Amino acid sequence: MKKIFFGLLLLTPLTIGAELLHVSPLIVFLMAAAAIIPLAKYIGDATEDLALRTSPAIGGLLNATFGNATELIVSLFAIHAGLVEVAKASITGAIIGNLLLVLGTAMFLGGRKRERQHFNATAAKAACSMLILATIALVIPAIFLITSGASYTGDVGLLSIFVSILMIAAYGANLFFTLHTHKHLYAGEEADERSIAPKWSARKSTIILFFATVFVAILSEILVGAIRPVVAQFGWTELFIGVVVVAIVGNVAEHLSAVTAAMKNKMDLSLQIAIGSATQIVMFVAPVLVLVSFFIGTPMNLVFNTFELVAIIFAIFVTNAVVEDGESTWFEGFQLLVAYVIMAVAFFLHP
């Protein structure tokens, strides 16, 4: 697997060359998407290495900052290009992707040779409660717009900023809960992390993090630049590209980590990766995008369309139902995967 990721790095110069030579937008789009995958993995690996050298609190802050750096960078370029709906759709896709695709794959493959797998139900439900709070934060702006007759860019924009600030504060409180006051609930995961020694030096990790982030930014600009031609030529909607393509590209490394942990029967760690990533997206990445977008000059609010909101609510509801008993089977994983495929097809067909 390491050789595959290393080999995919060759796509970075090839993609830049294809862009300069004005190759077909679809080819450039697919190459850029594939080229971002290994860079996202190296960003994640370098962040984890640096986090292992710090305290749990600082490590948690590093993961919050860089854990979803790829999604953040791609979305910022999309917003700058005026593709605000793509940025919103990528948030939706990251949430349902982590909760249904990643967790479903992890439970399915992890439970194939086991009757059932166990995990800390209290910790899992505490994580899911954050997602319920996130749902409230995403639903209220849309309901406010529909029921108040407020301006889409005025009052809704102010409400989005206010909600974003509170969401970041809530995410900070969540880090304090998991890393300080109730860290005993996550003792298994901390033990796993402490048993792993950093594989790179601090200097090497910093250099890799810097260059991987720079090239992700370059490729993100290329990827975003190809979206409109692809939409015009092939009929793919911005909604589908954001929900499925961009979301999967930015989360491949975390997907593999969660699945690998489940196959080793470390379901606590697997759930922490999948649910934690979804929480990080909605409670940290989305609010940061809202706040930064106002400085970019292309304001983004937290009003998601009805279809996206329903998909998010269903994904969170199903995840809560699956984790509440503290155990999982391959069949529950299969059910989550079926739910994801249904949603992905619906987003593809949605006009």
Secondary structure as GFF3:
##gff-version 3
##sequence-region A 1 351
A	DSSP	alpha_helix	2	8	.	.	.	ID=ss1
A	DSSP	alpha_helix	11	20	.	.	.	ID=ss2
A	DSSP	alpha_helix	25	52	.	.	.	ID=ss3
A	DSSP	alpha_helix	56	66	.	.	.	ID=ss4
A	DSSP	alpha_helix	69	80	.	.	.	ID=ss5
A	DSSP	alpha_helix	84	96	.	.	.	ID=ss6
A	DSSP	pi_helix	97	102	.	.	.	ID=ss7
A	DSSP	alpha_helix	103	110	.	.	.	ID=ss8
A	DSSP	beta_strand	117	118	.	.	.	ID=ss9
A	DSSP	alpha_helix	121	148	.	.	.	ID=ss10
A	DSSP	alpha_helix	155	176	.	.	.	ID=ss11
A	DSSP	pi_helix	177	181	.	.	.	ID=ss12
A	DSSP	three_ten_helix	183	186	.	.	.	ID=ss13
A	DSSP	alpha_helix	187	194	.	.	.	ID=ss14
A	DSSP	alpha_helix	202	234	.	.	.	ID=ss15
A	DSSP	alpha_helix	238	240	.	.	.	ID=ss16
A	DSSP	pi_helix	241	246	.	.	.	ID=ss17
A	DSSP	alpha_helix	247	263	.	.	.	ID=ss18
A	DSSP	alpha_helix	267	280	.	.	.	ID=ss19
A	DSSP	pi_helix	281	285	.	.	.	ID=ss20
A	DSSP	alpha_helix	286	296	.	.	.	ID=ss21
A	DSSP	alpha_helix	306	323	.	.	.	ID=ss22
A	DSSP	beta_strand	327	328	.	.	.	ID=ss23
A	DSSP	alpha_helix	330	349	.	.	.	ID=ss24
###
